[in-house]
Amino acid sequence: MRGNSHVRCEVGENPEITSKDYLSLFVVDPTLEYFDIAEALGNQAAIINLSTYTSNYINPLDMDVWSLDLNDSQGAIRDKGEFMLGLCEQCYGDSLNSRHKSIIDRCVRKLYTDIAKSREKHIPTMGEFYELLLEQPEPDAKDIALSLELFVNGSLNIFNNHTNVNAQARFVVYGTRDLGKELGAISTLVMLENISARIAENAKIGRATWLYIDEFHTVLDKEYSAKYLYTLWKKVRKLGGLCTGITQNIVDMLQNYTAVTMLGNSEFIALLKQANVDSLELSRVAGIPQSQLRFVNNSPSGTGIIKYGNVCIPFDNRMSKEENPIYALFNTNLHEKVREGVKKSFEDEYTE
């Protein structure tokens, strides 16, 4: 599904921008399925693989601290506070109560207002936020700090570093597969915050941004993570971008109020094969006539239905598998890829 906005770009609106710079594409890829596509694009693409064994880092607290003011006139501290509520909630592993929220908000505001007051500016890290939590008098602050310890001083501390990745390419893939279950949802949230800053930068120079979030459901399972994503979903439209969520768990999404709201506000929806889907609920939320849902209920792979505005169009995108470079590039069928690998190894050995 995709947010209900259109990107309008005309060559020549900004003399500093060439036609090739008019569009940036970002993909949050929890399964590394887009790496082959990025590699095929050569120097136009960048792969940022985050894991505990690489030296690629994104700082969740990264911000333009040089433009901060004590009144937070641009709302940067407020937005960061909203993001940190979602991040702490993911680390905490449960819903935050009102005391938790107040403590987190207080620490975020103190962290950045102290920097705004200081002559010597610096970008804070999660370690500084962690120490600030420990200084608070409430026992709840110690609970939050304890939940962050694994990700700050423990074995999963990859986000307690300054950002060192360069995401200036036209097509950027953020890989998170090797981060494991504990860091999966957290890393997705951190990357969305990083991408949000890039979208704002692109908007200033008239560049459109398309954001694709795979395994979309992993960010929707916590209240503040879902709320942050919902805010981003709307904000992207105002900055000349499109946000697309990709998920197999359409049934779970229909049980999530935030997801249902986002689905209902999406201009573009593409549905592939669905099994045991609640046709009545999907028809109500997505606005697809029940009679046309037969094109997705247990339909063949490669077929489905597209809803764009008020128009619903069934599609058949099946293609030949034999000697087809497009199919080979986009194919995610494990068994077929293994067979192709075995075949290639045999051919290489026979050729030698």
C-alpha positions as CSV (number, residue, x, y, z in Angstrom):
1,M,0.0,0.0,0.0
2,R,1.2,3.5,-0.6
3,G,0.3,6.9,0.9
4,N,-2.3,8.9,-1.0
5,S,0.0,11.6,-2.6
6,H,1.5,12.2,-6.0
7,V,5.0,13.5,-6.8
8,R,5.2,16.3,-9.3
9,C,8.6,17.0,-10.8
10,E,9.5,19.2,-13.7
11,V,13.0,19.4,-15.0
12,G,14.4,22.9,-14.6
13,E,12.5,23.9,-11.5
14,N,15.9,24.0,-9.6
15,P,19.0,24.8,-11.7
16,E,21.2,23.0,-9.2
17,I,19.5,19.7,-9.8
18,T,20.1,17.5,-12.8
19,S,17.4,15.2,-14.1
20,K,19.1,12.1,-12.6
21,D,18.9,13.7,-9.1
22,Y,15.1,14.1,-9.1
23,L,14.3,10.9,-7.4
24,S,15.8,8.9,-4.4
25,L,14.6,5.4,-3.5
26,F,15.1,3.9,-0.1
27,V,14.3,0.3,0.8
28,V,14.2,-1.1,4.4
29,D,15.0,-4.7,3.7
30,P,14.8,-7.2,6.6
31,T,15.6,-10.2,4.4
32,L,18.3,-8.9,2.0
33,E,16.0,-9.6,-1.0
34,Y,16.9,-6.3,-2.7
35,F,20.6,-6.6,-2.6
36,D,20.8,-8.3,-6.0
37,I,18.8,-5.4,-7.5
38,A,21.1,-2.9,-5.9
39,E,24.2,-4.7,-7.2
40,A,22.8,-4.8,-10.7
41,L,22.4,-1.0,-10.7
42,G,26.1,-0.6,-10.0
43,N,27.4,2.8,-8.7
44,Q,23.8,4.3,-8.7
45,A,23.0,2.1,-5.7
46,A,24.3,1.7,-2.2
47,I,23.9,-1.2,0.2
48,I,24.0,-0.5,3.9
49,N,24.1,-3.8,5.7
50,L,23.6,-3.4,9.4
51,S,24.8,-6.2,11.7
52,T,26.8,-6.9,14.8
53,Y,29.8,-7.9,12.7
54,T,29.9,-4.9,10.3
55,S,31.1,-1.4,11.0
56,N,28.1,0.3,9.6
57,Y,26.4,2.5,12.2
58,I,23.4,4.8,12.4
59,N,23.0,7.0,15.4
60,P,19.3,7.1,16.6
61,L,20.0,10.5,18.2
62,D,21.5,12.1,15.1
63,M,20.2,15.6,14.6
64,D,21.3,19.0,13.2
65,V,22.2,20.3,16.7
66,W,23.6,23.5,15.3
67,S,20.2,24.8,14.4
68,L,18.6,24.1,17.8
69,D,17.1,26.8,19.9
70,L,15.8,26.7,23.5
71,N,12.2,27.2,22.3
72,D,12.4,24.3,19.9
73,S,10.8,26.6,17.3
74,Q,11.3,24.0,14.5
75,G,9.9,21.1,16.6
76,A,13.0,19.0,16.1
77,I,13.3,18.1,19.9
78,R,9.6,17.3,20.0
79,D,9.8,15.0,17.0
80,K,12.9,13.3,18.4
81,G,11.0,12.7,21.7
82,E,8.2,11.0,19.8
83,F,10.7,8.8,18.1
84,M,12.5,7.9,21.3
85,L,9.2,6.8,22.9
86,G,8.9,4.3,20.1
87,L,12.5,3.2,20.4
88,C,12.4,2.8,24.2
89,E,9.1,0.9,23.9
90,Q,10.7,-1.6,21.5
91,C,13.6,-2.1,23.8
92,Y,11.3,-2.3,26.9
93,G,9.3,-5.1,25.2
94,D,6.0,-3.9,26.6
95,S,3.7,-0.8,26.4
96,L,5.0,2.2,28.2
97,N,3.0,3.7,31.1
98,S,2.5,7.4,31.7
99,R,5.5,7.5,34.1
100,H,7.8,6.0,31.5
101,K,6.6,8.4,28.8
102,S,7.2,11.5,31.1
103,I,10.7,10.3,32.0
104,I,11.7,9.6,28.4
105,D,10.4,13.0,27.3
106,R,12.1,14.8,30.1
107,C,15.5,13.2,29.3
108,V,15.2,13.9,25.6
109,R,14.4,17.6,26.2
110,K,17.2,18.0,28.7
111,L,19.7,16.2,26.4
112,Y,19.1,18.6,23.5
113,T,18.3,21.8,25.4
114,D,21.7,21.4,27.2
115,I,23.3,21.1,23.8
116,A,21.4,24.2,22.5
117,K,22.7,26.2,25.5
118,S,26.3,25.1,25.0
119,R,28.8,26.9,22.8
120,E,30.5,23.6,22.0
121,K,27.9,21.6,20.0
122,H,28.1,17.8,19.7
123,I,25.8,15.1,18.5
124,P,24.7,12.9,21.4
125,T,24.7,9.1,21.4
126,M,22.5,6.5,23.1
127,G,25.2,6.2,25.9
128,E,24.5,9.8,26.9
129,F,20.8,9.2,27.0
130,Y,21.3,6.1,29.0
131,E,23.4,8.0,31.6
132,L,20.8,10.7,31.8
133,L,18.1,8.1,32.6
134,L,20.3,6.7,35.5
135,E,20.5,10.2,37.0
136,Q,16.7,10.5,37.3
137,P,15.3,9.8,40.8
138,E,12.3,7.6,39.8
139,P,12.7,3.8,39.9
140,D,10.9,3.6,36.6
141,A,13.8,5.5,35.0
142,K,16.1,2.7,36.2
143,D,13.8,0.1,34.6
144,I,14.0,1.9,31.2
145,A,17.8,2.2,31.5
146,L,18.0,-1.5,32.3
147,S,16.0,-2.3,29.2
148,L,18.4,-0.2,27.1
149,E,21.5,-1.7,28.6
150,L,21.8,-4.6,26.1
151,F,21.6,-2.1,23.3
152,V,23.9,0.5,24.8
153,N,26.6,-1.3,26.7
154,G,25.8,-4.9,25.9
155,S,26.5,-7.2,22.9
156,L,23.9,-5.5,20.7
157,N,25.3,-2.0,21.1
158,I,25.5,-1.2,17.4
159,F,23.3,1.9,17.7
160,N,25.5,3.4,20.4
161,N,27.8,5.0,17.8
162,H,27.9,8.0,15.6
163,T,26.5,7.7,12.1
164,N,29.2,6.7,9.6
165,V,27.1,5.5,6.5
166,N,26.7,7.6,3.4
167,A,23.3,7.3,1.9
168,Q,23.6,9.7,-1.0
169,A,23.1,7.2,-3.8
170,R,19.8,7.3,-5.8
171,F,18.9,3.8,-4.7
172,V,19.7,2.8,-1.1
173,V,19.0,-0.5,0.5
174,Y,19.1,-0.8,4.3
175,G,19.6,-4.5,5.2
176,T,18.7,-5.8,8.7
177,R,18.5,-9.6,8.3
178,D,21.7,-10.3,10.2
179,L,20.6,-8.2,13.2
180,G,18.4,-11.0,14.5
181,K,15.0,-10.9,16.2
182,E,16.0,-8.7,19.2
183,L,17.3,-5.9,16.9
184,G,15.0,-6.4,14.0
185,A,12.1,-4.0,14.9
186,I,14.4,-1.6,16.7
187,S,16.7,-1.3,13.7
188,T,13.8,-0.7,11.3
189,L,12.6,2.2,13.6
190,V,16.1,3.7,13.7
191,M,16.4,3.5,9.9
192,L,13.1,5.1,9.4
193,E,14.3,8.0,11.6
194,N,17.4,8.3,9.5
195,I,15.5,8.1,6.2
196,S,13.0,10.7,7.5
197,A,15.9,13.2,7.9
198,R,17.1,12.4,4.3
199,I,13.5,12.9,3.0
200,A,13.5,16.4,4.6
201,E,16.9,17.2,3.1
202,N,15.7,16.0,-0.3
203,A,12.6,18.2,-0.1
204,K,14.7,21.3,0.4
205,I,16.4,20.8,-3.0
206,G,13.2,19.7,-4.8
207,R,14.1,16.0,-4.9
208,A,11.3,13.4,-4.6
209,T,11.7,10.4,-2.3
210,W,10.1,6.9,-2.5
211,L,10.4,4.8,0.6
212,Y,9.6,1.1,0.6
213,I,9.3,-0.8,3.9
214,D,9.4,-4.5,3.7
215,E,8.0,-6.8,6.5
216,F,5.9,-3.8,7.3
217,H,4.0,-5.6,10.1
218,T,7.2,-5.7,12.4
219,V,6.9,-2.0,13.1
220,L,3.2,-2.1,13.8
221,D,3.2,-4.4,16.8
222,K,4.0,-1.7,19.4
223,E,1.8,1.3,20.1
224,Y,4.5,4.1,19.7
225,S,6.3,2.4,16.9
226,A,3.1,2.3,14.9
227,K,2.3,5.8,15.9
228,Y,5.7,7.0,14.7
229,L,5.2,5.2,11.4
230,Y,1.8,6.7,11.0
231,T,3.2,10.2,11.5
232,L,5.9,9.5,9.0
233,W,3.3,8.1,6.6
234,K,1.6,11.5,6.5
235,K,4.7,13.6,6.7
236,V,6.3,12.0,3.7
237,R,3.4,13.3,1.5
238,K,4.0,16.9,2.5
239,L,7.7,16.5,1.6
240,G,7.2,15.3,-2.0
241,G,7.5,11.6,-1.3
242,L,5.7,8.3,-1.4
243,C,5.7,5.7,1.4
244,T,5.0,2.1,0.6
245,G,4.5,-0.8,3.1
246,I,5.0,-4.4,2.0
247,T,3.7,-7.3,4.1
248,Q,2.4,-10.8,3.9
249,N,0.3,-10.3,7.1
250,I,-2.7,-8.6,5.7
251,V,-5.0,-10.4,8.2
252,D,-2.9,-9.1,11.1
253,M,-3.1,-5.6,9.7
254,L,-6.8,-5.7,9.6
255,Q,-6.8,-6.2,13.4
256,N,-4.5,-3.2,14.0
257,Y,-6.4,0.1,14.2
258,T,-3.4,2.2,13.1
259,A,-2.7,-0.1,10.2
260,V,-6.4,-0.1,9.1
261,T,-6.3,3.7,9.2
262,M,-3.2,3.8,7.0
263,L,-4.7,1.2,4.7
264,G,-7.9,3.3,4.3
265,N,-5.9,6.4,3.5
266,S,-3.7,4.8,0.9
267,E,-4.2,5.7,-2.7
268,F,-2.5,2.7,-4.2
269,I,-2.9,-0.9,-3.0
270,A,-1.6,-4.0,-4.7
271,L,-2.8,-7.3,-3.4
272,L,-1.3,-10.6,-4.4
273,K,-2.5,-14.1,-3.5
274,Q,-4.2,-14.2,-0.1
275,A,-5.4,-17.3,1.8
276,N,-8.2,-17.3,4.3
277,V,-8.5,-13.5,4.1
278,D,-11.5,-11.7,5.7
279,S,-13.0,-10.6,2.4
280,L,-15.8,-8.5,4.0
281,E,-13.3,-6.6,6.3
282,L,-10.8,-6.1,3.5
283,S,-13.5,-4.9,1.2
284,R,-14.7,-2.4,3.8
285,V,-11.2,-1.1,4.7
286,A,-9.6,-1.0,1.3
287,G,-12.7,-0.2,-0.8
288,I,-12.3,-3.2,-3.1
289,P,-15.6,-4.8,-4.2
290,Q,-16.0,-8.3,-2.8
291,S,-16.7,-9.6,-6.2
292,Q,-13.2,-8.7,-7.3
293,L,-11.5,-10.2,-4.3
294,R,-11.8,-13.6,-6.1
295,F,-8.7,-12.4,-8.0
296,V,-6.6,-12.6,-4.8
297,N,-8.3,-15.4,-2.8
298,N,-6.0,-18.4,-3.4
299,S,-5.1,-17.1,-6.9
300,P,-2.0,-18.3,-8.8
301,S,1.3,-16.7,-7.9
302,G,2.0,-13.6,-10.0
303,T,-1.6,-12.5,-10.2
304,G,-3.7,-10.2,-8.0
305,I,-5.5,-6.9,-8.1
306,I,-4.4,-3.2,-8.1
307,K,-6.6,-0.5,-6.5
308,Y,-5.6,3.0,-7.6
309,G,-8.0,5.7,-6.3
310,N,-11.5,4.4,-7.1
311,V,-10.3,2.1,-9.9
312,C,-9.7,-1.7,-9.3
313,I,-7.8,-3.6,-11.9
314,P,-7.0,-7.3,-11.8
315,F,-3.6,-8.2,-13.2
316,D,-1.7,-11.2,-14.4
317,N,2.1,-10.6,-14.1
318,R,3.3,-14.2,-14.7
319,M,6.3,-14.5,-16.9
320,S,8.5,-17.1,-18.5
321,K,11.1,-18.5,-16.1
322,E,13.4,-19.9,-18.7
323,E,16.4,-17.7,-19.6
324,N,14.6,-14.6,-18.3
325,P,17.0,-12.1,-16.5
326,I,14.1,-10.1,-15.1
327,Y,12.6,-13.2,-13.5
328,A,16.0,-14.3,-12.2
329,L,16.6,-10.8,-10.6
330,F,13.3,-10.7,-8.8
331,N,12.7,-14.3,-8.0
332,T,12.6,-15.1,-4.2
333,N,11.6,-18.8,-4.5
334,L,14.3,-20.6,-2.4
335,H,13.9,-24.0,-4.2
336,E,14.2,-22.5,-7.6
337,K,17.3,-20.4,-6.6
338,V,19.0,-23.5,-5.1
339,R,18.3,-25.5,-8.3
340,E,19.7,-22.6,-10.4
341,G,22.8,-22.4,-8.2
342,V,23.4,-26.2,-8.6
343,K,22.9,-26.0,-12.3
344,K,25.3,-23.1,-12.6
345,S,28.0,-24.8,-10.5
346,F,27.6,-27.9,-12.8
347,E,27.9,-25.9,-15.9
348,D,31.0,-24.0,-14.6
349,E,32.7,-27.3,-13.7
350,Y,31.8,-28.8,-17.0
351,T,33.1,-25.8,-18.9
352,E,36.5,-25.9,-17.0
